[in-house]
Amino acid sequence: MPRWVNLPGRPSKQGSFCPQEGLSQPLSCPPGEQTTQRGQSSCQRCNGTAGCQASRSPLWNRAGGPRSRPQQPCPAGMHRDEAVGCVSCPVGYYCVGGAAIQCPAGSYGAKEGIQRERDCSPCPAGFYCLEGMSRRPSPQFLCPPGFYCEEGTAVPHGSPCPAGTAGGQLGQTSRASCKRCEEGRYCPEGSVGPGLPCARGRYCPAGTLREMFCPRGTFTPHEGAQSIKDCLRCPAGFYCPEGTSDPVPCQPGSFNPLDGQDSPQDCRPCYPGKACTRVALRAPDVDCMPGFVCPPGSARPNLPSNACPPGTLSNRTDLTDHTQCQLCPARFACLRGTGGNQRPPLACFPGHYCPVGTMFPTQYKCPPGTWSERSGLESERECRPCPRGWYCLTGTGAPSGRCSSGHYCPDGTMYGTQHPCPAGTHSTMMGNGQRADCLMCPPGHFCKEGTSKPTPCPPTTYRRIKGGQGPRDCPLCPAGYYCPQSATVQPRVCGVGSYSDEGSVECLPCRQGHYCSNETTSEEVMLNVMVCPPGFLCYQGLDREPQRSAVFCPVGFYCPGGGINPNPIPCPNGTYGTQSGLKDESDCLMCPAGMFCFSQDPDQPITEPTGSCPDGHYCPPGTGPPNSFPCPPGSFRNDSLRHDGENCVPCPARHYCAAPASHTPSGCPRGFYCPEGSTVPTPCEEGTYGPRAALSDASECAACGGGRYCSGVGQTEPSGTCEAGFYCRHRATTATPIDGPSGGLCPAGSYCPPGSPHPSPCPSGFFSNSTGLQHLQQCVSCPPGFYCLGSNNSAPSGPCAAGFYCTGGADSPMQMEAEEGHFSLEGAVRAQSCPLGTFQPVSPVRRMIM
């Protein structure tokens, strides 16, 4: 169960106390006792104080009536159960102030009703007791091996056996139960049983706290050593640092003749001229091999890096440096590591020679043009010259091969193509020994230097004689001839009706517009001399003069001659041709006015005018396509109206012709006018309107007037009436004009109802000093004392006349006459009574009579 303590910041309240830690709630003071401050651990006797009296006063519940008194605290050894009240403290607990508290760890509560913590029984030696145990600990709570548990022990691993001792049993009760560690073992803190075995390379006396290292120069190969006497002396060939379990062997290239050594430096380098090939040697085990040197510390008798270099040898077994190797003898070669019976010097190979110090049998080759079938040569002069008809490459033991075809090989030839047959000659044979063996190149061919087979002159070229040396010796086939095959000796004639240029493989038919009447016509002669004359047609392959063939240019075409255009040219659009043999475009006839001459097919010539000019277009002389000349906007043309085909006529007044090529004018719409030649209708200007269609001039548009306005152009009727407060006189463009001539804002002294053509004056007896009045009711009545004469007043006309008075709305300075016995001054609003002592018998009276 959770334990509660009296934490700082949460002290017990007055009238309660917390006698011990671990309480779940504060305890109430018993009757007759009290606490005067918070956070008290005991109560004091009341001695009749007011506080005690207050504590005995009745308590009230939330409903307003008296409630029961506080529950009395349970006596020691009991705790409060919410269901039955105070009950006996259960086993494993002690009870104070009605609260049950677990017996602490290291003790147990085996009976009920325990009142204090000290009444819990201490845990017996050899056991440990957890918090709240209710009975004497069972065997499962025995102290574990390697630890001891004195009386009152709370945890199982609280007291380990000290280092150097070990506990091998359960339930040890004191430190004296831990036994001294055995020899050959070591015991850290909390060791169990006899302890841990001493490791290899170490020894452990009885009771040791840690392992001891075997001294330098000794070792122990087994576990459990008990003393330094168990450390063995290190054998020869090995060394043993401190704590060695297995002796460390000296590595190849070293040895150790002594025992008891402790450092790698105790392994000595192998003697010069010897090799130490294995580990743990007490002395060098082999001699150095012939052909090799063995410096100090050698691990192999034949290490490649210690071999005698190429060109040297050694038959001894005690060399220590490369400088001790001897030079290889003449006629032999010495590879790396040569020496002894296993690797003797090599005899020089055939085709080579070997002076003193030769590194390999093919180092020095017989030069090109020489050879030798013998081995063991000493110098270059022992190599023999290559025989005639053969060639010898470098380092050969026999002639390398027969001389190549197209070449010859005298004595000492170095390679098969060293001496080529000269240009203009050839040879198909191999093994030629002299220049005379090369033959002359045949006709129709050429032979470059070193030719084995003559090269034929290519097509388009020829050669009539022997000895051609290159392609330049094969001239081009002449014009008027052709050379269709390679190796041509004699060019072939083209014949009449054909021609060729220089270097042709075939002859071509004579071109159209030309003729070829000679057997050997060249292209130049055909193009410049044999040209078809104007007016004649020369077809392809013509083999005679055109005058003799009598082929004239066809009708509808003209033929300018083969030098300009070999083909018949149709008369262009806008012209036509009625006879054959025309020579020039100017020979074609011009199309007459009002007609067009046109053909979309070049093979279909124009031999007469094609047709009459279409409506909406005009056709001047030389017109080609029928739609070439559309009537411009503002004009039209129509055959049905018997219009001239050469010209368009202006669009008539009251009509317009908007699009090009018009053939029927359109009527002018309402709101517009159309003078003669109109392309589009012209709108009636702003301030006017067009009430009917087909107007011809702006003067026919009606002007807006009479209180109406016309906003925008092209109006067919007035846009509306003038707004109230404004007047529209003539050609008004807005409902609120302000310019004056067309209308304006209603002036002071007037009013303007909707649709006013001019201002309406305020009537007599009224005035207005404001502009923009919209109706009569806005005119102001003339004020008392003043009069407003006539209409259109913007202010009163003047004050009322003396002897009279004006009561308002006066249209005359004498609106009301002063009565008898009264008088009035100028601007009076009413007559005044004559004062005492005066009278007035007549009217009007301006002043009193005294």
ChimeraX attribute file (.defattr): number of C-alpha atoms within 10 A of each C-alpha:
attribute: neighborCount
match mode: 1-to-1
recipient: residues
	/A:1	7
	/A:2	8
	/A:3	12
	/A:4	13
	/A:5	15
	/A:6	21
	/A:7	11
	/A:8	7
	/A:9	7
	/A:10	10
	/A:11	18
	/A:12	21
	/A:13	17
	/A:14	17
	/A:15	22
	/A:16	25
	/A:17	25
	/A:18	26
	/A:19	17
	/A:20	13
	/A:21	13
	/A:22	17
	/A:23	21
	/A:24	16
	/A:25	17
	/A:26	24
	/A:27	24
	/A:28	22
	/A:29	21
	/A:30	16
	/A:31	13
	/A:32	16
	/A:33	19
	/A:34	23
	/A:35	23
	/A:36	14
	/A:37	13
	/A:38	15
	/A:39	21
	/A:40	20
	/A:41	17
	/A:42	15
	/A:43	21
	/A:44	14
	/A:45	14
	/A:46	16
	/A:47	11
	/A:48	10
	/A:49	11
	/A:50	10
	/A:51	16
	/A:52	18
	/A:53	11
	/A:54	10
	/A:55	16
	/A:56	13
	/A:57	9
	/A:58	11
	/A:59	14
	/A:60	12
	/A:61	9
	/A:62	7
	/A:63	7
	/A:64	8
	/A:65	9
	/A:66	11
	/A:67	12
	/A:68	9
	/A:69	12
	/A:70	10
	/A:71	9
	/A:72	13
	/A:73	20
	/A:74	20
	/A:75	16
	/A:76	18
	/A:77	23
	/A:78	25
	/A:79	24
	/A:80	19
	/A:81	12
	/A:82	7
	/A:83	6
	/A:84	7
	/A:85	13
	/A:86	18
	/A:87	15
	/A:88	21
	/A:89	24
	/A:90	21
	/A:91	20
	/A:92	25
	/A:93	29
	/A:94	31
	/A:95	27
	/A:96	24
	/A:97	24
	/A:98	26
	/A:99	24
	/A:100	26
	/A:101	26
	/A:102	24
	/A:103	28
	/A:104	21
	/A:105	18
	/A:106	23
	/A:107	31
	/A:108	29
	/A:109	27
	/A:110	16
	/A:111	17
	/A:112	17
	/A:113	21
	/A:114	25
	/A:115	21
	/A:116	15
	/A:117	18
	/A:118	12
	/A:119	16
	/A:120	25
	/A:121	19
	/A:122	21
	/A:123	25
	/A:124	19
	/A:125	18
	/A:126	24
	/A:127	29
	/A:128	30
	/A:129	28
	/A:130	19
	/A:131	17
	/A:132	20
	/A:133	22
	/A:134	22
	/A:135	16
	/A:136	17
	/A:137	18
	/A:138	10
	/A:139	11
	/A:140	9
	/A:141	17
	/A:142	21
	/A:143	26
	/A:144	22
	/A:145	22
	/A:146	27
	/A:147	30
	/A:148	31
	/A:149	28
	/A:150	20
	/A:151	17
	/A:152	19
	/A:153	25
	/A:154	20
	/A:155	17
	/A:156	20
	/A:157	17
	/A:158	12
	/A:159	18
	/A:160	23
	/A:161	26
	/A:162	20
	/A:163	18
	/A:164	23
	/A:165	31
	/A:166	30
	/A:167	29
	/A:168	19
	/A:169	17
	/A:170	18
	/A:171	23
	/A:172	24
	/A:173	20
	/A:174	16
	/A:175	17
	/A:176	12
	/A:177	18
	/A:178	26
	/A:179	19
	/A:180	20
	/A:181	26
	/A:182	22
	/A:183	20
	/A:184	24
	/A:185	26
	/A:186	30
	/A:187	30
	/A:188	19
	/A:189	16
	/A:190	22
	/A:191	24
	/A:192	22
	/A:193	18
	/A:194	19
	/A:195	24
	/A:196	18
	/A:197	18
	/A:198	23
	/A:199	22
	/A:200	20
	/A:201	29
	/A:202	29
	/A:203	30
	/A:204	27
	/A:205	21
	/A:206	17
	/A:207	20
	/A:208	21
	/A:209	18
	/A:210	17
	/A:211	20
	/A:212	20
	/A:213	21
	/A:214	26
	/A:215	19
	/A:216	19
	/A:217	23
	/A:218	28
	/A:219	29
	/A:220	26
	/A:221	16
	/A:222	16
	/A:223	17
	/A:224	21
	/A:225	26
	/A:226	19
	/A:227	16
	/A:228	18
	/A:229	10
	/A:230	18
	/A:231	26
	/A:232	17
	/A:233	18
	/A:234	24
	/A:235	22
	/A:236	21
	/A:237	26
	/A:238	29
	/A:239	30
	/A:240	27
	/A:241	21
	/A:242	16
	/A:243	21
	/A:244	24
	/A:245	22
	/A:246	18
	/A:247	24
	/A:248	19
	/A:249	21
	/A:250	25
	/A:251	21
	/A:252	20
	/A:253	23
	/A:254	30
	/A:255	29
	/A:256	26
	/A:257	16
	/A:258	15
	/A:259	18
	/A:260	19
	/A:261	24
	/A:262	21
	/A:263	16
	/A:264	17
	/A:265	12
	/A:266	19
	/A:267	25
	/A:268	19
	/A:269	22
	/A:270	25
	/A:271	20
	/A:272	18
	/A:273	24
	/A:274	28
	/A:275	30
	/A:276	28
	/A:277	20
	/A:278	17
	/A:279	17
	/A:280	23
	/A:281	23
	/A:282	20
	/A:283	18
	/A:284	23
	/A:285	14
	/A:286	15
	/A:287	20
	/A:288	24
	/A:289	25
	/A:290	26
	/A:291	31
	/A:292	34
	/A:293	33
	/A:294	28
	/A:295	22
	/A:296	19
	/A:297	20
	/A:298	26
	/A:299	24
	/A:300	21
	/A:301	24
	/A:302	19
	/A:303	16
	/A:304	13
	/A:305	11
	/A:306	20
	/A:307	26
	/A:308	28
	/A:309	22
	/A:310	18
	/A:311	23
	/A:312	28
	/A:313	31
	/A:314	25
	/A:315	18
	/A:316	18
	/A:317	20
	/A:318	19
	/A:319	24
	/A:320	20
	/A:321	17
	/A:322	19
	/A:323	11
	/A:324	16
	/A:325	25
	/A:326	17
	/A:327	19
	/A:328	24
	/A:329	18
	/A:330	18
	/A:331	23
	/A:332	26
	/A:333	31
	/A:334	29
	/A:335	23
	/A:336	20
	/A:337	28
	/A:338	27
	/A:339	25
	/A:340	16
	/A:341	9
	/A:342	9
	/A:343	16
	/A:344	19
	/A:345	24
	/A:346	17
	/A:347	18
	/A:348	26
	/A:349	26
	/A:350	22
	/A:351	29
	/A:352	30
	/A:353	31
	/A:354	28
	/A:355	20
	/A:356	17
	/A:357	19
	/A:358	24
	/A:359	23
	/A:360	20
	/A:361	23
	/A:362	17
	/A:363	15
	/A:364	21
	/A:365	22
	/A:366	27
	/A:367	20
	/A:368	18
	/A:369	24
	/A:370	29
	/A:371	29
	/A:372	22
	/A:373	14
	/A:374	16
	/A:375	18
	/A:376	20
	/A:377	23
	/A:378	19
	/A:379	17
	/A:380	17
	/A:381	12
	/A:382	16
	/A:383	25
	/A:384	16
	/A:385	21
	/A:386	24
	/A:387	18
	/A:388	18
	/A:389	23
	/A:390	26
	/A:391	31
	/A:392	28
	/A:393	23
	/A:394	18
	/A:395	24
	/A:396	22
	/A:397	20
	/A:398	17
	/A:399	22
	/A:400	19
	/A:401	15
	/A:402	19
	/A:403	26
	/A:404	25
	/A:405	22
	/A:406	30
	/A:407	30
	/A:408	31
	/A:409	28
	/A:410	20
	/A:411	17
	/A:412	19
	/A:413	26
	/A:414	23
	/A:415	20
	/A:416	24
	/A:417	17
	/A:418	16
	/A:419	21
	/A:420	23
	/A:421	27
	/A:422	19
	/A:423	18
	/A:424	24
	/A:425	28
	/A:426	28
	/A:427	24
	/A:428	16
	/A:429	16
	/A:430	19
	/A:431	21
	/A:432	24
	/A:433	20
	/A:434	16
	/A:435	16
	/A:436	9
	/A:437	17
	/A:438	24
	/A:439	17
	/A:440	18
	/A:441	24
	/A:442	22
	/A:443	21
	/A:444	25
	/A:445	29
	/A:446	29
	/A:447	30
	/A:448	23
	/A:449	17
	/A:450	23
	/A:451	24
	/A:452	22
	/A:453	18
	/A:454	24
	/A:455	20
	/A:456	21
	/A:457	27
	/A:458	19
	/A:459	20
	/A:460	24
	/A:461	30
	/A:462	28
	/A:463	24
	/A:464	16
	/A:465	13
	/A:466	16
	/A:467	21
	/A:468	26
	/A:469	22
	/A:470	16
	/A:471	16
	/A:472	11
	/A:473	19
	/A:474	25
	/A:475	15
	/A:476	21
	/A:477	25
	/A:478	21
	/A:479	21
	/A:480	28
	/A:481	28
	/A:482	30
	/A:483	26
	/A:484	19
	/A:485	17
	/A:486	17
	/A:487	24
	/A:488	24
	/A:489	19
	/A:490	16
	/A:491	21
	/A:492	18
	/A:493	19
	/A:494	22
	/A:495	17
	/A:496	20
	/A:497	23
	/A:498	29
	/A:499	32
	/A:500	26
	/A:501	21
	/A:502	19
	/A:503	20
	/A:504	21
	/A:505	21
	/A:506	19
	/A:507	24
	/A:508	17
	/A:509	17
	/A:510	26
	/A:511	22
	/A:512	18
	/A:513	30
	/A:514	30
	/A:515	30
	/A:516	29
	/A:517	20
	/A:518	17
	/A:519	16
	/A:520	23
	/A:521	26
	/A:522	21
	/A:523	21
	/A:524	15
	/A:525	16
	/A:526	22
	/A:527	18
	/A:528	11
	/A:529	13
	/A:530	22
	/A:531	23
	/A:532	27
	/A:533	20
	/A:534	22
	/A:535	22
	/A:536	27
	/A:537	27
	/A:538	32
	/A:539	18
	/A:540	18
	/A:541	20
	/A:542	21
	/A:543	21
	/A:544	17
	/A:545	17
	/A:546	21
	/A:547	12
	/A:548	7
	/A:549	13
	/A:550	11
	/A:551	14
	/A:552	19
	/A:553	23
	/A:554	21
	/A:555	18
	/A:556	26
	/A:557	31
	/A:558	30
	/A:559	29
	/A:560	24
	/A:561	22
	/A:562	25
	/A:563	16
	/A:564	12
	/A:565	14
	/A:566	23
	/A:567	18
	/A:568	22
	/A:569	21
	/A:570	25
	/A:571	28
	/A:572	23
	/A:573	19
	/A:574	25
	/A:575	27
	/A:576	27
	/A:577	24
	/A:578	15
	/A:579	15
	/A:580	16
	/A:581	19
	/A:582	26
	/A:583	21
	/A:584	16
	/A:585	18
	/A:586	11
	/A:587	17
	/A:588	23
	/A:589	19
	/A:590	21
	/A:591	23
	/A:592	18
	/A:593	18
	/A:594	20
	/A:595	24
	/A:596	29
	/A:597	27
	/A:598	23
	/A:599	17
	/A:600	9
	/A:601	9
	/A:602	11
	/A:603	11
	/A:604	11
	/A:605	21
	/A:606	25
	/A:607	19
	/A:608	16
	/A:609	20
	/A:610	18
	/A:611	12
	/A:612	17
	/A:613	27
	/A:614	20
	/A:615	22
	/A:616	23
	/A:617	26
	/A:618	31
	/A:619	28
	/A:620	19
	/A:621	16
	/A:622	20
	/A:623	25
	/A:624	23
	/A:625	17
	/A:626	21
	/A:627	17
	/A:628	14
	/A:629	20
	/A:630	22
	/A:631	25
	/A:632	20
	/A:633	19
	/A:634	24
	/A:635	29
	/A:636	30
	/A:637	29
	/A:638	20
	/A:639	14
	/A:640	8
	/A:641	8
	/A:642	8
	/A:643	15
	/A:644	16
	/A:645	21
	/A:646	17
	/A:647	18
	/A:648	25
	/A:649	16
	/A:650	20
	/A:651	26
	/A:652	20
	/A:653	19
	/A:654	23
	/A:655	27
	/A:656	31
	/A:657	29
	/A:658	20
	/A:659	18
	/A:660	17
	/A:661	23
	/A:662	24
	/A:663	23
	/A:664	16
	/A:665	22
	/A:666	18
	/A:667	18
	/A:668	24
	/A:669	22
	/A:670	21
	/A:671	25
	/A:672	29
	/A:673	30
	/A:674	27
	/A:675	21
	/A:676	17
	/A:677	20
	/A:678	24
	/A:679	22
	/A:680	19
	/A:681	25
	/A:682	21
	/A:683	22
	/A:684	26
	/A:685	21
	/A:686	19
	/A:687	26
	/A:688	32
	/A:689	30
	/A:690	26
	/A:691	17
	/A:692	17
	/A:693	17
	/A:694	22
	/A:695	26
	/A:696	21
	/A:697	16
	/A:698	18
	/A:699	11
	/A:700	17
	/A:701	25
	/A:702	19
	/A:703	21
	/A:704	25
	/A:705	23
	/A:706	18
	/A:707	24
	/A:708	27
	/A:709	34
	/A:710	26
	/A:711	20
	/A:712	16
	/A:713	18
	/A:714	23
	/A:715	22
	/A:716	21
	/A:717	17
	/A:718	22
	/A:719	19
	/A:720	15
	/A:721	21
	/A:722	28
	/A:723	22
	/A:724	20
	/A:725	23
	/A:726	30
	/A:727	36
	/A:728	35
	/A:729	23
	/A:730	21
	/A:731	25
	/A:732	31
	/A:733	24
	/A:734	22
	/A:735	24
	/A:736	20
	/A:737	20
	/A:738	16
	/A:739	10
	/A:740	13
	/A:741	12
	/A:742	20
	/A:743	28
	/A:744	21
	/A:745	22
	/A:746	27
	/A:747	22
	/A:748	21
	/A:749	25
	/A:750	29
	/A:751	30
	/A:752	27
	/A:753	22
	/A:754	18
	/A:755	21
	/A:756	25
	/A:757	21
	/A:758	20
	/A:759	26
	/A:760	21
	/A:761	23
	/A:762	26
	/A:763	19
	/A:764	19
	/A:765	24
	/A:766	29
	/A:767	30
	/A:768	23
	/A:769	15
	/A:770	17
	/A:771	17
	/A:772	21
	/A:773	26
	/A:774	21
	/A:775	16
	/A:776	16
	/A:777	10
	/A:778	16
	/A:779	25
	/A:780	20
	/A:781	21
	/A:782	25
	/A:783	19
	/A:784	18
	/A:785	25
	/A:786	29
	/A:787	32
	/A:788	28
	/A:789	20
	/A:790	16
	/A:791	17
	/A:792	22
	/A:793	24
	/A:794	21
	/A:795	17
	/A:796	23
	/A:797	18
	/A:798	15
	/A:799	22
	/A:800	28
	/A:801	23
	/A:802	20
	/A:803	24
	/A:804	27
	/A:805	30
	/A:806	28
	/A:807	17
	/A:808	18
	/A:809	21
	/A:810	25
	/A:811	23
	/A:812	20
	/A:813	22
	/A:814	19
	/A:815	19
	/A:816	19
	/A:817	20
	/A:818	25
	/A:819	19
	/A:820	16
	/A:821	18
	/A:822	24
	/A:823	28
	/A:824	26
	/A:825	21
	/A:826	18
	/A:827	20
	/A:828	22
	/A:829	20
	/A:830	20
	/A:831	21
	/A:832	15
	/A:833	17
	/A:834	18
	/A:835	13
	/A:836	7
	/A:837	8
	/A:838	11
	/A:839	17
	/A:840	19
	/A:841	12
	/A:842	12
	/A:843	15
	/A:844	19
	/A:845	22
	/A:846	16
	/A:847	15
	/A:848	17
	/A:849	11
	/A:850	10
